[in-house]
């Protein structure tokens, strides 16, 4: 499972591991939707209902220290969850992070 997760976060894009009904996942998606990201630079990976969901969350815990979703990666760096993305946006740092990986239009 580590190979799947690592393959998803490789490169210069934003990746969000989420469950669609989770309020923090919705918050992360809403914050990111304010930015004009290049086509193909945002991957929303719904892990709910997957037979390997537990393994994915175990892998995310090993990589990030947290098993909960959302887990938001900007490039290969995990920036945390929904509240963390919201804080980065409010502080003005999120836009710079997105620019740094070339994801903004």
MIZA-337241 format. One record per atom (N, C-alpha, C): residue in one letter; x, y, z. Coordinates in steps of 0.001 Angstrom, whole numbers, padded with zeros to 6 digits, always signed. Layout:
BEGIN
AXYZ;...
This chain:
BEGIN
X+000818-001205+000000;X+000000+000000+000000;X+000852+001255+000000;X+002017+001176+000587;X+002906+002339+000610;X+003243+002786-000803;X+003378+001828-001719;X+003706+002172-003096;X+002585+002991-003728;X+001324+002605-003449;X+000178+003338-003990;X+000186+004779-003492;X+000317+004952-002180;X+000287+006297-001593;X+001457+007122-002128;X+002655+006558-002117;X+003830+007299-002578;X+003725+007654-004055;X+003137+006788-004853;X+002956+007081-006273;X+001990+008247-006467;X+000997+008352-005604;X+000015+009433-005731;X+000610+010790-005374;X+001500+010824-004388;X+002014+012118-003908;X+003303+012536-004603;X+003746+011740-005542;X+004983+012055-006251;X+004716+013163-007268;X+005555+014167-007269;X+005438+015196-008293;X+005005+016546-007774;X+004566+017363-008715;X+004280+018773-008442;X+002789+019059-008474;X+002038+018322-007671;X+000596+018535-007642;X+000097+018529-006205;X-001165+018844-006057;X-001826+018811-004753;X-002641+017524-004702;X-002450+016767-003638;X-003164+015504-003474;X-003873+015532-002124;X-005161+015176-002156;X-005948+015134-000929;X-006555+013747-000792;X-006165+013042+000255;X-006801+011774+000606;X-007984+012141+001488;X-009180+011689+001118;X-010371+012169+001810;X-011489+011146+001840;X-012480+011496+002644;X-013783+010819+002656;X-014794+011944+002415;X-015651+011811+001391;X-016481+012933+000957;X-017444+013509+001985;X-017839+012755+002988;X-018781+013286+003976;X-018094+013891+005195;X-016788+013796+005265;X-016030+014334+006394;X-016000+015868+006326;X-016416+016563+007396;X-016444+018023+007351;X-015064+018665+007141;X-014017+018054+007659;X-012677+018613+007462;X-012196+018395+006027;X-012643+017303+005421;X-012325+017056+004011;X-013027+018095+003138;X-014277+018378+003473;X-015036+019393+002739;X-014361+020752+002897;X-013892+021066+004098;X-013187+022323+004336;X-011936+022409+003457;X-011148+021349+003423;X-009925+021350+002610;X-010261+021566+001135;X-011278+020859+000639;X-011689+021015-000760;X-012163+022435-001032;X-012946+023004-000116;X-013458+024365-000299;X-012327+025389-000342;X-011358+025247+000540;X-010217+026175+000548;X-009444+026055-000762;X-009140+024838-001166;X-008363+024638-002398;X-009127+025089-003639;X-010458+025032-003599;X-011263+025429-004766;X-011187+026932-005036;X-010704+027708-004075;X-010557+029154-004277;X-009392+029495-005204;X-008524+028534-005426;X-007326+028757-006234;X-007511+028177-007624;X-006973+028872-008604;X-007040+028381-009981;X-005829+027485-010226;X-006064+026201-010026;X-004990+025233-010216;X-004979+024768-011667;X-003787+024507-012159;X-003655+023978-013513;X-004362+022631-013608;X-004831+022331-014794;X-005468+021043-015039;X-004502+019916-014670;X-005008+018941-013950;X-004192+017799-013552;X-003333+018025-012324;X-003458+019195-011691;X-002633+019496-010521;X-003371+019358-009196;X-004576+018789-009230;X-005306+018507-008001;X-005902+017115-008112;X-005487+016237-007218;X-006031+014881-007154;X-006760+014705-005834;X-008053+014447-005928;X-008866+014150-004756;X-009075+012644-004737;X-008518+011987-003748;X-008564+010527-003685;X-009513+010105-002569;X-010682+009644-002981;X-011716+009197-002050;X-011365+007782-001594;X-011062+007656-000312;X-010693+006329+000195;X-011869+005601+000837;X-013010+006272+000972;X-014158+005628+001613;X-014672+004495+000736;X-015029+003417+001359;X-015576+002290+000633;X-014547+001419-000066;X-013281+001802-000019;X-012244+000978-000646;X-011904-000184+000283;X-011656-001321-000289;X-011306-002483+000529;X-009961-002293+001226;X-009119-001407+000674;X-007804-001156+001259;X-007736+000156+002049;X-008905+000682+002437;X-008945+001965+003146;X-008094+001941+004418;X-008206+000904+005207;X-007428+000813+006444;X-005937+000803+006179;X-005534+000083+005151;X-004108+000037+004794;X-003609+001397+004325;X-004443+002107+003572;X-004066+003457+003123;X-003892+004359+004327;X-004839+004299+005271;X-004737+005145+006458;X-003533+004761+007318;X-003220+003480+007397;X-002022+003046+008126;X-000771+003630+007474;X-000729+003601+006168;X+000416+004147+005436;X+000523+005658+005638;X-000616+006342+005584;X-000604+007788+005821;X-000094+008103+007220;X-000442+007264+008188;X+000053+007468+009551;X+001575+007321+009601;X+002098+006329+008909;X+003547+006132+008878;X+004248+007321+008226;X+003666+007842+007167;X+004292+008937+006422;X+004129+010276+007130;X+002918+010523+007678;X+002597+011861+008173;X+002448+011969+009681;X+002313+010826+010354;X+002095+010857+011793;X+000627+010928+012176;X-000262+010980+011175;X-001702+011013+011449;X-002420+010066+010494;X-003386+009386+011041;X-004143+008406+010261;X-005442+008995+009721;X-005819+010145+010243;X-007093+010758+009884;X-007041+011393+008499;X-008219+011586+007928;X-008339+012325+006675;X-009069+013622+006969;X-008828+014638+006171;X-007981+014610+004992;X-006509+014661+005353;X-005715+014147+004465;X-004262+014327+004467;X-003980+015052+003166;X-003463+016255+003290;X-003248+017121+002131;X-001757+017233+001869;X-001380+016911+000648;X+000008+017005+000217;X+000127+018087-000839;X+001108+018951-000661;X+001452+019945-001676;X+002837+019553-002137;X+002893+019077-003375;X+004105+018413-003806;X+004220+017146-002978;X+005363+016877-002468;X+005550+015665-001661;X+005507+015959-000172;X+005123+017182+000191;X+005069+017592+001589;X+003635+017545+002105;X+003427+016834+003201;X+002117+016839+003843;X+001989+018123+004653;X+000910+018862+004382;X+000678+020100+005124;X-000374+019912+006210;X-000900+018688+006324;X-001843+018394+007392;X-003227+018103+006884;X-004219+018566+007660;X-005613+018314+007344;X-006365+019572+006965;X-007678+019513+007096;X-008526+020627+006686;X-008252+021918+007435;X-008132+021833+008748;X-007860+023040+009546;X-006497+023628+009209;X-005536+022757+008931;X-004190+023227+008585;X-004193+023965+007252;X-004916+023427+006265;X-005012+024085+004955;X-005714+025433+005105;X-006765+025454+005918;X-007487+026700+006165;X-006567+027730+006813;X-005767+027315+007787;X-004828+028234+008453;X-003775+028752+007485;X-003259+027866+006625;X-002277+028296+005627;X-002886+029317+004675;X-004144+029106+004307;X-004833+030043+003427;X-005013+031392+004116;X-005479+031359+005348;X-005731+032607+006092;X-004446+033402+006330;X-003328+032688+006483;X-002057+033371+006735;X-001401+033867+005446;X-001946+033449+004301;X-001374+033854+003020;X-000255+032937+002538;X+000062+031901+003288;X+001171+031012+002919;X+000791+029974+001863;X-000490+029612+001797;X-000909+028555+000881;X-000646+028935-000573;X-000957+030152-000938;X-000745+030580-002321;X+000726+030447-002720;X+001620+030845-001840;X+003050+030722-002116;X+003493+029282-002268;X+002919+028401-001465;X+003251+026977-001564;X+002776+026403-002894;X+001590+026815-003322;X+001059+026340-004598;X+001875+026894-005768;X+002307+028137-005650;X+003157+028738-006687;X+004499+028039-006746;X+005040+027672-005595;X+006364+027058-005530;X+006424+025728-006280;X+005305+024999-006330;X+005318+023732-007062;X+004771+023897-008481;X+004448+025127-008867;X+003996+025387-010234;X+002580+024935-010508;X+001741+024894-009496;X+000382+024391-009691;X-000651+025474-010029;X-000292+026729-009838;X-001264+027797-010127;X-001222+028203-011592;X-002400+028547-012107;X-002479+029016-013510;X-001882+030400-013617;
